[in-house]
Amino acid sequence: MPVNKSELIDQVADKAGLSKADAGRALDAMIDAVTAALKRGDAVNLIGFGSFSVKARAARTGLNPRTKEPLQIPASNNPVFKAGKALKDAVN
């Protein structure tokens, strides 16, 4: 079963010995920092955990699944997470 944000905050608070409010603020601050770095086009590398980066996706032609008519899909930037070796080893 997936872990939702409140369950993750509970686990962080327990492991770090923080209150749930402090753990929630810390998690929100981390998410905000990673988001801001990606918006600037920077990569975020967390040694042992993984790296966050932005990949540019070119414009392309797709098909409307209902009408089968071609449509233009605009270019976009997509966030990407690549797991680090320690994380891969931990889950295998």
Phi and psi restraints in degrees (range 20) as a CNS / XPLOR table:
assign (resid 1 and name C) (resid 2 and name N)
       (resid 2 and name CA) (resid 2 and name C) 1.0 -69.4 20.0 2
assign (resid 2 and name N) (resid 2 and name CA)
       (resid 2 and name C) (resid 3 and name N) 1.0 150.2 20.0 2
assign (resid 2 and name C) (resid 3 and name N)
       (resid 3 and name CA) (resid 3 and name C) 1.0 -94.2 20.0 2
assign (resid 3 and name N) (resid 3 and name CA)
       (resid 3 and name C) (resid 4 and name N) 1.0 126.0 20.0 2
assign (resid 3 and name C) (resid 4 and name N)
       (resid 4 and name CA) (resid 4 and name C) 1.0 -89.0 20.0 2
assign (resid 4 and name N) (resid 4 and name CA)
       (resid 4 and name C) (resid 5 and name N) 1.0 176.7 20.0 2
assign (resid 4 and name C) (resid 5 and name N)
       (resid 5 and name CA) (resid 5 and name C) 1.0 -61.8 20.0 2
assign (resid 5 and name N) (resid 5 and name CA)
       (resid 5 and name C) (resid 6 and name N) 1.0 -42.8 20.0 2
assign (resid 5 and name C) (resid 6 and name N)
       (resid 6 and name CA) (resid 6 and name C) 1.0 -66.6 20.0 2
assign (resid 6 and name N) (resid 6 and name CA)
       (resid 6 and name C) (resid 7 and name N) 1.0 -35.7 20.0 2
assign (resid 6 and name C) (resid 7 and name N)
       (resid 7 and name CA) (resid 7 and name C) 1.0 -67.9 20.0 2
assign (resid 7 and name N) (resid 7 and name CA)
       (resid 7 and name C) (resid 8 and name N) 1.0 -37.5 20.0 2
assign (resid 7 and name C) (resid 8 and name N)
       (resid 8 and name CA) (resid 8 and name C) 1.0 -65.2 20.0 2
assign (resid 8 and name N) (resid 8 and name CA)
       (resid 8 and name C) (resid 9 and name N) 1.0 -41.3 20.0 2
assign (resid 8 and name C) (resid 9 and name N)
       (resid 9 and name CA) (resid 9 and name C) 1.0 -61.2 20.0 2
assign (resid 9 and name N) (resid 9 and name CA)
       (resid 9 and name C) (resid 10 and name N) 1.0 -42.7 20.0 2
assign (resid 9 and name C) (resid 10 and name N)
       (resid 10 and name CA) (resid 10 and name C) 1.0 -59.4 20.0 2
assign (resid 10 and name N) (resid 10 and name CA)
       (resid 10 and name C) (resid 11 and name N) 1.0 -43.3 20.0 2
assign (resid 10 and name C) (resid 11 and name N)
       (resid 11 and name CA) (resid 11 and name C) 1.0 -67.9 20.0 2
assign (resid 11 and name N) (resid 11 and name CA)
       (resid 11 and name C) (resid 12 and name N) 1.0 -41.3 20.0 2
assign (resid 11 and name C) (resid 12 and name N)
       (resid 12 and name CA) (resid 12 and name C) 1.0 -63.9 20.0 2
assign (resid 12 and name N) (resid 12 and name CA)
       (resid 12 and name C) (resid 13 and name N) 1.0 -44.1 20.0 2
assign (resid 12 and name C) (resid 13 and name N)
       (resid 13 and name CA) (resid 13 and name C) 1.0 -60.6 20.0 2
assign (resid 13 and name N) (resid 13 and name CA)
       (resid 13 and name C) (resid 14 and name N) 1.0 -42.3 20.0 2
assign (resid 13 and name C) (resid 14 and name N)
       (resid 14 and name CA) (resid 14 and name C) 1.0 -67.0 20.0 2
assign (resid 14 and name N) (resid 14 and name CA)
       (resid 14 and name C) (resid 15 and name N) 1.0 -47.0 20.0 2
assign (resid 14 and name C) (resid 15 and name N)
       (resid 15 and name CA) (resid 15 and name C) 1.0 -71.6 20.0 2
assign (resid 15 and name N) (resid 15 and name CA)
       (resid 15 and name C) (resid 16 and name N) 1.0 -33.2 20.0 2
assign (resid 15 and name C) (resid 16 and name N)
       (resid 16 and name CA) (resid 16 and name C) 1.0 -95.0 20.0 2
assign (resid 16 and name N) (resid 16 and name CA)
       (resid 16 and name C) (resid 17 and name N) 1.0 -5.5 20.0 2
assign (resid 16 and name C) (resid 17 and name N)
       (resid 17 and name CA) (resid 17 and name C) 1.0 68.9 20.0 2
assign (resid 17 and name N) (resid 17 and name CA)
       (resid 17 and name C) (resid 18 and name N) 1.0 34.0 20.0 2
assign (resid 17 and name C) (resid 18 and name N)
       (resid 18 and name CA) (resid 18 and name C) 1.0 -106.9 20.0 2
assign (resid 18 and name N) (resid 18 and name CA)
       (resid 18 and name C) (resid 19 and name N) 1.0 163.3 20.0 2
assign (resid 18 and name C) (resid 19 and name N)
       (resid 19 and name CA) (resid 19 and name C) 1.0 -73.3 20.0 2
assign (resid 19 and name N) (resid 19 and name CA)
       (resid 19 and name C) (resid 20 and name N) 1.0 160.7 20.0 2
assign (resid 19 and name C) (resid 20 and name N)
       (resid 20 and name CA) (resid 20 and name C) 1.0 -63.4 20.0 2
assign (resid 20 and name N) (resid 20 and name CA)
       (resid 20 and name C) (resid 21 and name N) 1.0 -34.9 20.0 2
assign (resid 20 and name C) (resid 21 and name N)
       (resid 21 and name CA) (resid 21 and name C) 1.0 -65.3 20.0 2
assign (resid 21 and name N) (resid 21 and name CA)
       (resid 21 and name C) (resid 22 and name N) 1.0 -43.4 20.0 2
assign (resid 21 and name C) (resid 22 and name N)
       (resid 22 and name CA) (resid 22 and name C) 1.0 -66.1 20.0 2
assign (resid 22 and name N) (resid 22 and name CA)
       (resid 22 and name C) (resid 23 and name N) 1.0 -41.5 20.0 2
assign (resid 22 and name C) (resid 23 and name N)
       (resid 23 and name CA) (resid 23 and name C) 1.0 -64.3 20.0 2
assign (resid 23 and name N) (resid 23 and name CA)
       (resid 23 and name C) (resid 24 and name N) 1.0 -39.1 20.0 2
assign (resid 23 and name C) (resid 24 and name N)
       (resid 24 and name CA) (resid 24 and name C) 1.0 -64.1 20.0 2
assign (resid 24 and name N) (resid 24 and name CA)
       (resid 24 and name C) (resid 25 and name N) 1.0 -42.9 20.0 2
assign (resid 24 and name C) (resid 25 and name N)
       (resid 25 and name CA) (resid 25 and name C) 1.0 -65.1 20.0 2
assign (resid 25 and name N) (resid 25 and name CA)
       (resid 25 and name C) (resid 26 and name N) 1.0 -39.2 20.0 2
assign (resid 25 and name C) (resid 26 and name N)
       (resid 26 and name CA) (resid 26 and name C) 1.0 -64.8 20.0 2
assign (resid 26 and name N) (resid 26 and name CA)
       (resid 26 and name C) (resid 27 and name N) 1.0 -43.6 20.0 2
assign (resid 26 and name C) (resid 27 and name N)
       (resid 27 and name CA) (resid 27 and name C) 1.0 -64.9 20.0 2
assign (resid 27 and name N) (resid 27 and name CA)
       (resid 27 and name C) (resid 28 and name N) 1.0 -43.5 20.0 2
assign (resid 27 and name C) (resid 28 and name N)
       (resid 28 and name CA) (resid 28 and name C) 1.0 -62.1 20.0 2
assign (resid 28 and name N) (resid 28 and name CA)
       (resid 28 and name C) (resid 29 and name N) 1.0 -39.7 20.0 2
assign (resid 28 and name C) (resid 29 and name N)
       (resid 29 and name CA) (resid 29 and name C) 1.0 -65.4 20.0 2
assign (resid 29 and name N) (resid 29 and name CA)
       (resid 29 and name C) (resid 30 and name N) 1.0 -39.4 20.0 2
assign (resid 29 and name C) (resid 30 and name N)
       (resid 30 and name CA) (resid 30 and name C) 1.0 -65.0 20.0 2
assign (resid 30 and name N) (resid 30 and name CA)
       (resid 30 and name C) (resid 31 and name N) 1.0 -44.0 20.0 2
assign (resid 30 and name C) (resid 31 and name N)
       (resid 31 and name CA) (resid 31 and name C) 1.0 -63.3 20.0 2
assign (resid 31 and name N) (resid 31 and name CA)
       (resid 31 and name C) (resid 32 and name N) 1.0 -42.5 20.0 2
assign (resid 31 and name C) (resid 32 and name N)
       (resid 32 and name CA) (resid 32 and name C) 1.0 -63.3 20.0 2
assign (resid 32 and name N) (resid 32 and name CA)
       (resid 32 and name C) (resid 33 and name N) 1.0 -40.5 20.0 2
assign (resid 32 and name C) (resid 33 and name N)
       (resid 33 and name CA) (resid 33 and name C) 1.0 -66.5 20.0 2
assign (resid 33 and name N) (resid 33 and name CA)
       (resid 33 and name C) (resid 34 and name N) 1.0 -43.1 20.0 2
assign (resid 33 and name C) (resid 34 and name N)
       (resid 34 and name CA) (resid 34 and name C) 1.0 -64.9 20.0 2
assign (resid 34 and name N) (resid 34 and name CA)
       (resid 34 and name C) (resid 35 and name N) 1.0 -43.1 20.0 2
assign (resid 34 and name C) (resid 35 and name N)
       (resid 35 and name CA) (resid 35 and name C) 1.0 -61.7 20.0 2
assign (resid 35 and name N) (resid 35 and name CA)
       (resid 35 and name C) (resid 36 and name N) 1.0 -44.6 20.0 2
assign (resid 35 and name C) (resid 36 and name N)
       (resid 36 and name CA) (resid 36 and name C) 1.0 -63.1 20.0 2
assign (resid 36 and name N) (resid 36 and name CA)
       (resid 36 and name C) (resid 37 and name N) 1.0 -41.8 20.0 2
assign (resid 36 and name C) (resid 37 and name N)
       (resid 37 and name CA) (resid 37 and name C) 1.0 -63.9 20.0 2
assign (resid 37 and name N) (resid 37 and name CA)
       (resid 37 and name C) (resid 38 and name N) 1.0 -42.3 20.0 2
assign (resid 37 and name C) (resid 38 and name N)
       (resid 38 and name CA) (resid 38 and name C) 1.0 -66.8 20.0 2
assign (resid 38 and name N) (resid 38 and name CA)
       (resid 38 and name C) (resid 39 and name N) 1.0 -36.4 20.0 2
assign (resid 38 and name C) (resid 39 and name N)
       (resid 39 and name CA) (resid 39 and name C) 1.0 -61.8 20.0 2
assign (resid 39 and name N) (resid 39 and name CA)
       (resid 39 and name C) (resid 40 and name N) 1.0 -36.0 20.0 2
assign (resid 39 and name C) (resid 40 and name N)
       (resid 40 and name CA) (resid 40 and name C) 1.0 -75.2 20.0 2
assign (resid 40 and name N) (resid 40 and name CA)
       (resid 40 and name C) (resid 41 and name N) 1.0 -11.3 20.0 2
assign (resid 40 and name C) (resid 41 and name N)
       (resid 41 and name CA) (resid 41 and name C) 1.0 92.8 20.0 2
assign (resid 41 and name N) (resid 41 and name CA)
       (resid 41 and name C) (resid 42 and name N) 1.0 7.3 20.0 2
assign (resid 41 and name C) (resid 42 and name N)
       (resid 42 and name CA) (resid 42 and name C) 1.0 -84.0 20.0 2
assign (resid 42 and name N) (resid 42 and name CA)
       (resid 42 and name C) (resid 43 and name N) 1.0 156.5 20.0 2
assign (resid 42 and name C) (resid 43 and name N)
       (resid 43 and name CA) (resid 43 and name C) 1.0 -98.5 20.0 2
assign (resid 43 and name N) (resid 43 and name CA)
       (resid 43 and name C) (resid 44 and name N) 1.0 151.9 20.0 2
assign (resid 43 and name C) (resid 44 and name N)
       (resid 44 and name CA) (resid 44 and name C) 1.0 -118.2 20.0 2
assign (resid 44 and name N) (resid 44 and name CA)
       (resid 44 and name C) (resid 45 and name N) 1.0 117.2 20.0 2
assign (resid 44 and name C) (resid 45 and name N)
       (resid 45 and name CA) (resid 45 and name C) 1.0 -111.0 20.0 2
assign (resid 45 and name N) (resid 45 and name CA)
       (resid 45 and name C) (resid 46 and name N) 1.0 120.3 20.0 2
assign (resid 45 and name C) (resid 46 and name N)
       (resid 46 and name CA) (resid 46 and name C) 1.0 -111.9 20.0 2
assign (resid 46 and name N) (resid 46 and name CA)
       (resid 46 and name C) (resid 47 and name N) 1.0 99.8 20.0 2
assign (resid 46 and name C) (resid 47 and name N)
       (resid 47 and name CA) (resid 47 and name C) 1.0 -54.4 20.0 2
assign (resid 47 and name N) (resid 47 and name CA)
       (resid 47 and name C) (resid 48 and name N) 1.0 130.1 20.0 2
assign (resid 47 and name C) (resid 48 and name N)
       (resid 48 and name CA) (resid 48 and name C) 1.0 88.3 20.0 2
assign (resid 48 and name N) (resid 48 and name CA)
       (resid 48 and name C) (resid 49 and name N) 1.0 -23.6 20.0 2
assign (resid 48 and name C) (resid 49 and name N)
       (resid 49 and name CA) (resid 49 and name C) 1.0 -100.9 20.0 2
assign (resid 49 and name N) (resid 49 and name CA)
       (resid 49 and name C) (resid 50 and name N) 1.0 -56.5 20.0 2
assign (resid 49 and name C) (resid 50 and name N)
       (resid 50 and name CA) (resid 50 and name C) 1.0 159.9 20.0 2
assign (resid 50 and name N) (resid 50 and name CA)
       (resid 50 and name C) (resid 51 and name N) 1.0 -172.4 20.0 2
assign (resid 50 and name C) (resid 51 and name N)
       (resid 51 and name CA) (resid 51 and name C) 1.0 -134.9 20.0 2
assign (resid 51 and name N) (resid 51 and name CA)
       (resid 51 and name C) (resid 52 and name N) 1.0 143.6 20.0 2
assign (resid 51 and name C) (resid 52 and name N)
       (resid 52 and name CA) (resid 52 and name C) 1.0 -106.9 20.0 2
assign (resid 52 and name N) (resid 52 and name CA)
       (resid 52 and name C) (resid 53 and name N) 1.0 136.9 20.0 2
assign (resid 52 and name C) (resid 53 and name N)
       (resid 53 and name CA) (resid 53 and name C) 1.0 -149.6 20.0 2
assign (resid 53 and name N) (resid 53 and name CA)
       (resid 53 and name C) (resid 54 and name N) 1.0 175.4 20.0 2
assign (resid 53 and name C) (resid 54 and name N)
       (resid 54 and name CA) (resid 54 and name C) 1.0 -116.9 20.0 2
assign (resid 54 and name N) (resid 54 and name CA)
       (resid 54 and name C) (resid 55 and name N) 1.0 130.5 20.0 2
assign (resid 54 and name C) (resid 55 and name N)
       (resid 55 and name CA) (resid 55 and name C) 1.0 -112.8 20.0 2
assign (resid 55 and name N) (resid 55 and name CA)
       (resid 55 and name C) (resid 56 and name N) 1.0 132.0 20.0 2
assign (resid 55 and name C) (resid 56 and name N)
       (resid 56 and name CA) (resid 56 and name C) 1.0 -80.1 20.0 2
assign (resid 56 and name N) (resid 56 and name CA)
       (resid 56 and name C) (resid 57 and name N) 1.0 136.3 20.0 2
assign (resid 56 and name C) (resid 57 and name N)
       (resid 57 and name CA) (resid 57 and name C) 1.0 -116.0 20.0 2
assign (resid 57 and name N) (resid 57 and name CA)
       (resid 57 and name C) (resid 58 and name N) 1.0 124.3 20.0 2
assign (resid 57 and name C) (resid 58 and name N)
       (resid 58 and name CA) (resid 58 and name C) 1.0 -71.7 20.0 2
assign (resid 58 and name N) (resid 58 and name CA)
       (resid 58 and name C) (resid 59 and name N) 1.0 156.9 20.0 2
assign (resid 58 and name C) (resid 59 and name N)
       (resid 59 and name CA) (resid 59 and name C) 1.0 -65.5 20.0 2
assign (resid 59 and name N) (resid 59 and name CA)
       (resid 59 and name C) (resid 60 and name N) 1.0 148.6 20.0 2
assign (resid 59 and name C) (resid 60 and name N)
       (resid 60 and name CA) (resid 60 and name C) 1.0 -152.9 20.0 2
assign (resid 60 and name N) (resid 60 and name CA)
       (resid 60 and name C) (resid 61 and name N) 1.0 169.1 20.0 2
assign (resid 60 and name C) (resid 61 and name N)
       (resid 61 and name CA) (resid 61 and name C) 1.0 -101.9 20.0 2
assign (resid 61 and name N) (resid 61 and name CA)
       (resid 61 and name C) (resid 62 and name N) 1.0 129.3 20.0 2
assign (resid 61 and name C) (resid 62 and name N)
       (resid 62 and name CA) (resid 62 and name C) 1.0 -120.7 20.0 2
assign (resid 62 and name N) (resid 62 and name CA)
       (resid 62 and name C) (resid 63 and name N) 1.0 -178.0 20.0 2
assign (resid 62 and name C) (resid 63 and name N)
       (resid 63 and name CA) (resid 63 and name C) 1.0 -119.3 20.0 2
assign (resid 63 and name N) (resid 63 and name CA)
       (resid 63 and name C) (resid 64 and name N) 1.0 134.9 20.0 2
assign (resid 63 and name C) (resid 64 and name N)
       (resid 64 and name CA) (resid 64 and name C) 1.0 -69.8 20.0 2
assign (resid 64 and name N) (resid 64 and name CA)
       (resid 64 and name C) (resid 65 and name N) 1.0 120.2 20.0 2
assign (resid 64 and name C) (resid 65 and name N)
       (resid 65 and name CA) (resid 65 and name C) 1.0 -65.2 20.0 2
assign (resid 65 and name N) (resid 65 and name CA)
       (resid 65 and name C) (resid 66 and name N) 1.0 -24.6 20.0 2
assign (resid 65 and name C) (resid 66 and name N)
       (resid 66 and name CA) (resid 66 and name C) 1.0 -81.7 20.0 2
assign (resid 66 and name N) (resid 66 and name CA)
       (resid 66 and name C) (resid 67 and name N) 1.0 -47.2 20.0 2
assign (resid 66 and name C) (resid 67 and name N)
       (resid 67 and name CA) (resid 67 and name C) 1.0 -101.7 20.0 2
assign (resid 67 and name N) (resid 67 and name CA)
       (resid 67 and name C) (resid 68 and name N) 1.0 -10.7 20.0 2
assign (resid 67 and name C) (resid 68 and name N)
       (resid 68 and name CA) (resid 68 and name C) 1.0 63.7 20.0 2
assign (resid 68 and name N) (resid 68 and name CA)
       (resid 68 and name C) (resid 69 and name N) 1.0 16.5 20.0 2
assign (resid 68 and name C) (resid 69 and name N)
       (resid 69 and name CA) (resid 69 and name C) 1.0 -85.2 20.0 2
assign (resid 69 and name N) (resid 69 and name CA)
       (resid 69 and name C) (resid 70 and name N) 1.0 144.2 20.0 2
assign (resid 69 and name C) (resid 70 and name N)
       (resid 70 and name CA) (resid 70 and name C) 1.0 -69.1 20.0 2
assign (resid 70 and name N) (resid 70 and name CA)
       (resid 70 and name C) (resid 71 and name N) 1.0 146.7 20.0 2
assign (resid 70 and name C) (resid 71 and name N)
       (resid 71 and name CA) (resid 71 and name C) 1.0 -144.4 20.0 2
assign (resid 71 and name N) (resid 71 and name CA)
       (resid 71 and name C) (resid 72 and name N) 1.0 153.5 20.0 2
assign (resid 71 and name C) (resid 72 and name N)
       (resid 72 and name CA) (resid 72 and name C) 1.0 -87.6 20.0 2
assign (resid 72 and name N) (resid 72 and name CA)
       (resid 72 and name C) (resid 73 and name N) 1.0 127.0 20.0 2
assign (resid 72 and name C) (resid 73 and name N)
       (resid 73 and name CA) (resid 73 and name C) 1.0 -101.8 20.0 2
assign (resid 73 and name N) (resid 73 and name CA)
       (resid 73 and name C) (resid 74 and name N) 1.0 121.8 20.0 2
assign (resid 73 and name C) (resid 74 and name N)
       (resid 74 and name CA) (resid 74 and name C) 1.0 -70.9 20.0 2
assign (resid 74 and name N) (resid 74 and name CA)
       (resid 74 and name C) (resid 75 and name N) 1.0 160.9 20.0 2
assign (resid 74 and name C) (resid 75 and name N)
       (resid 75 and name CA) (resid 75 and name C) 1.0 -64.8 20.0 2
assign (resid 75 and name N) (resid 75 and name CA)
       (resid 75 and name C) (resid 76 and name N) 1.0 150.7 20.0 2
assign (resid 75 and name C) (resid 76 and name N)
       (resid 76 and name CA) (resid 76 and name C) 1.0 -152.5 20.0 2
assign (resid 76 and name N) (resid 76 and name CA)
       (resid 76 and name C) (resid 77 and name N) 1.0 163.4 20.0 2
assign (resid 76 and name C) (resid 77 and name N)
       (resid 77 and name CA) (resid 77 and name C) 1.0 -107.3 20.0 2
assign (resid 77 and name N) (resid 77 and name CA)
       (resid 77 and name C) (resid 78 and name N) 1.0 131.6 20.0 2
assign (resid 77 and name C) (resid 78 and name N)
       (resid 78 and name CA) (resid 78 and name C) 1.0 -122.2 20.0 2
assign (resid 78 and name N) (resid 78 and name CA)
       (resid 78 and name C) (resid 79 and name N) 1.0 132.7 20.0 2
assign (resid 78 and name C) (resid 79 and name N)
       (resid 79 and name CA) (resid 79 and name C) 1.0 -72.1 20.0 2
assign (resid 79 and name N) (resid 79 and name CA)
       (resid 79 and name C) (resid 80 and name N) 1.0 143.5 20.0 2
assign (resid 79 and name C) (resid 80 and name N)
       (resid 80 and name CA) (resid 80 and name C) 1.0 -132.3 20.0 2
assign (resid 80 and name N) (resid 80 and name CA)
       (resid 80 and name C) (resid 81 and name N) 1.0 137.8 20.0 2
assign (resid 80 and name C) (resid 81 and name N)
       (resid 81 and name CA) (resid 81 and name C) 1.0 -116.0 20.0 2
assign (resid 81 and name N) (resid 81 and name CA)
       (resid 81 and name C) (resid 82 and name N) 1.0 130.3 20.0 2
assign (resid 81 and name C) (resid 82 and name N)
       (resid 82 and name CA) (resid 82 and name C) 1.0 -119.3 20.0 2
assign (resid 82 and name N) (resid 82 and name CA)
       (resid 82 and name C) (resid 83 and name N) 1.0 119.8 20.0 2
assign (resid 82 and name C) (resid 83 and name N)
       (resid 83 and name CA) (resid 83 and name C) 1.0 -67.4 20.0 2
assign (resid 83 and name N) (resid 83 and name CA)
       (resid 83 and name C) (resid 84 and name N) 1.0 141.3 20.0 2
assign (resid 83 and name C) (resid 84 and name N)
       (resid 84 and name CA) (resid 84 and name C) 1.0 -81.7 20.0 2
assign (resid 84 and name N) (resid 84 and name CA)
       (resid 84 and name C) (resid 85 and name N) 1.0 169.4 20.0 2
assign (resid 84 and name C) (resid 85 and name N)
       (resid 85 and name CA) (resid 85 and name C) 1.0 -60.8 20.0 2
assign (resid 85 and name N) (resid 85 and name CA)
       (resid 85 and name C) (resid 86 and name N) 1.0 -44.0 20.0 2
assign (resid 85 and name C) (resid 86 and name N)
       (resid 86 and name CA) (resid 86 and name C) 1.0 -62.3 20.0 2
assign (resid 86 and name N) (resid 86 and name CA)
       (resid 86 and name C) (resid 87 and name N) 1.0 -39.7 20.0 2
assign (resid 86 and name C) (resid 87 and name N)
       (resid 87 and name CA) (resid 87 and name C) 1.0 -67.9 20.0 2
assign (resid 87 and name N) (resid 87 and name CA)
       (resid 87 and name C) (resid 88 and name N) 1.0 -42.2 20.0 2
assign (resid 87 and name C) (resid 88 and name N)
       (resid 88 and name CA) (resid 88 and name C) 1.0 -61.7 20.0 2
assign (resid 88 and name N) (resid 88 and name CA)
       (resid 88 and name C) (resid 89 and name N) 1.0 -43.9 20.0 2
assign (resid 88 and name C) (resid 89 and name N)
       (resid 89 and name CA) (resid 89 and name C) 1.0 -65.0 20.0 2
assign (resid 89 and name N) (resid 89 and name CA)
       (resid 89 and name C) (resid 90 and name N) 1.0 -35.9 20.0 2
assign (resid 89 and name C) (resid 90 and name N)
       (resid 90 and name CA) (resid 90 and name C) 1.0 -66.7 20.0 2
assign (resid 90 and name N) (resid 90 and name CA)
       (resid 90 and name C) (resid 91 and name N) 1.0 -33.1 20.0 2
assign (resid 90 and name C) (resid 91 and name N)
       (resid 91 and name CA) (resid 91 and name C) 1.0 -93.6 20.0 2
assign (resid 91 and name N) (resid 91 and name CA)
       (resid 91 and name C) (resid 92 and name N) 1.0 -6.2 20.0 2
